[in-house]
Amino acid sequence: MLRKVFRYPSGYLKYDLVAGLVVFLVAIPLCLGVALASGAPLFSGIIAGIIGGIVVGILSESRLSVSGPAAGMVAVVLSAISQLGGFETFLLALLLAGILQIIIGSLRAGFIADYIPSNVIQGLLCAIGILIIVKQIPFAFTYTTENVLLLEAFRDTSNTLSLKPLEDITDHINLGAVIISTLSLGLLIFFDKTSNPRFKKIPGSIVVVILGIIINEIYATFLPDIAQYSTELVNIPLSDNFQSFCALFKHPNWQSWSDPNVYFYACVLAAIASLEALLNLEAIEKLDNIKRYVSRNRELVAQGIGNTLAGLLGGIPITSVIVRSSVNIQAGAKSKLSTIIHGVFILLVAILIPHWMNLIPLASLAAILIYVGYKLTKPYIYKEMYEQGFARFLPFIITVAAIIFTNLLTGILIGLFFSFFFILRDNSQVQLDIINEKHPLGVIKRIVLPQQMSFLSKASFVAELEHIPSDIHLIIDARYTKYIDRDILEVLEDFKNSKAPNKNIAINLLGFKDHYDIHNHIDFINVTTYDMQSALKPADVLEILKEGNKRFVNDQRIHRSVLDDIKSTSSTQHPIAIVLGCIDSRVPIETIFDMGVGDVFVVRIAGNVMNDDIIASMEFACHIAGAKFILVLGHTQCGAIKAACDGAVSGHLGHLLDKIKPAINAEIATQTNRTVDNENFLTNVTKINIENTIREIHAKSTVLNRLITTHEIGLIGALYDVGTGLVSFQE
């Protein structure tokens, strides 16, 4: 730590000092306000602010995050204090919650937060916003010494929404409080909405607090009937010295160890505080211009230590807080020293000038909290969630309603139930990739499994298998799958052994890992066999080539298992066609026709010209090996055609290119600019060259000519476009 402090850049201090002061001014009223809304002693909010600033500030890895009491914890604190029967027993639950956070972080379990549906979290925050607004109404408009019973009614309904106290408010209007809270709300809205950069830099909450003090002093002097007195003001116990200051700290009720509710609320506090801290941390990273990543697990440990100390010393729960953190960033903070400075300032004020805080009207704090509550439950949030779809909106709005009309925990559980219901429903409807592939042996249906096949996908997978028609070939392809749940494997095993044979489905299982309970299985080979080759007619082969090129152009090539195909063709071959193409590297014959191992013979020569050896190869392919089709394939932008048109090549290459010159001479459509720069001229020569090659096949091979004449084989030319991948067949 000393080494890090020693390396602290001196230029940062002026920025961090200013930022720390600004955050301190914002934090003081919020610390008091959150404690007030939580039904806890006001000083507990100050304690949480000190620990969050100094202790968590030192331990956290974040440079910009500010921790302290958070409005998002108000409802659960209210509920916990009420159910546990006192603040000191609540402190024991908070201490245990902090220890749980430390354990969670130490076990590197921070990733768990990523699995909580964000719509439920958003519903939680919106519900808390509504409850904060409702619970602050007595302090904002009606709280006087005469309506203690009304205030108690609000406290009794602290974790739910009750309309009865609201009906009684009009009988207890306090004009002084109404004026302060109304002016305060107006100022908060102004500072939040103004585009003036000067006003943007001023923390609105501290202005509201100062204004409330000034107005109340004016009341006391000129209008004492509406002045706010001790019960309507912040009431922090004063201390004459450091010893009496330390006596203000409260400690856990150690006698409550046997109360099971303590452990229940410890888990609830740990879960919600951890989630809020991690969600706020993610938001703070997005605000950071440098986008520095912070370890989630280390943050949980830091927050856990902070909450453990808060439980020991009488504070309320601590989390990373987005409002104070964003102010910290806007104020120009460079390092976490600004966070520590803000905590030191809170400590000094609490020790040296606590009587200043006791001048703050509760109506001012209520106005600040009402505006915080509004920000948590803004109308646009509901609109945004609605636009995300019914499956997102319904769990969100149910969570809001359930928390308001039942309690925090019940509401969250109800929201999670509906959210997980929609998750299960959506996963049960997930669409698997099902492809109908046209192979030489016919159409094969292929089901491509996704990367993860958990039990959530079981319903969808079973439904797809049930709809597989009878008497087909089926491939279930798991080559891209990293995980398959045992439930899915059991479904597959049952289908392979029982349902597929009953429906006369030939099934291949491919890509299944060795550690699965089910292994690769082959009912049919997916390469051209003698029976397939014999059954095909030349027209069928041409259609197969066309379909293959169509798949290639549409980037929908057949998913082949090359190693299996190699094994299947290692002892024999039965290709369906022979393709004479150019040696150009841009024209991979098997690829552009989407053919597999053993499907086609390929002859490649520059300019796809003819010679005796090529004729002999074609005769072998068709007369001996049984191929049913000859395709002469030229292509656009052919280098050999260009070289022949330029006519400046000699040697062996010149001898080969002489075979192309008849096509150049036969091209009479172009009268001018007969050069390779003329694309039309070049394409015309290429097409004529293909036709000349076809004529040579007829002229030079009586064997092939006879097979063509008797329609045992087919022969046509085609042109491949190197720019689009499309083959144009010259029928």
Order of alpha helices (4+ residues) and beta strands (2+ residues): alpha-alpha-alpha-beta-alpha-alpha-alpha-alpha-alpha-alpha-alpha-alpha-alpha-alpha-alpha-beta-alpha-alpha-alpha-alpha-alpha-alpha-alpha-beta-beta-beta-alpha-beta-beta-alpha-beta-alpha-alpha-alpha-beta-alpha-beta-alpha-beta-alpha-alpha-alpha-alpha-alpha-beta-beta
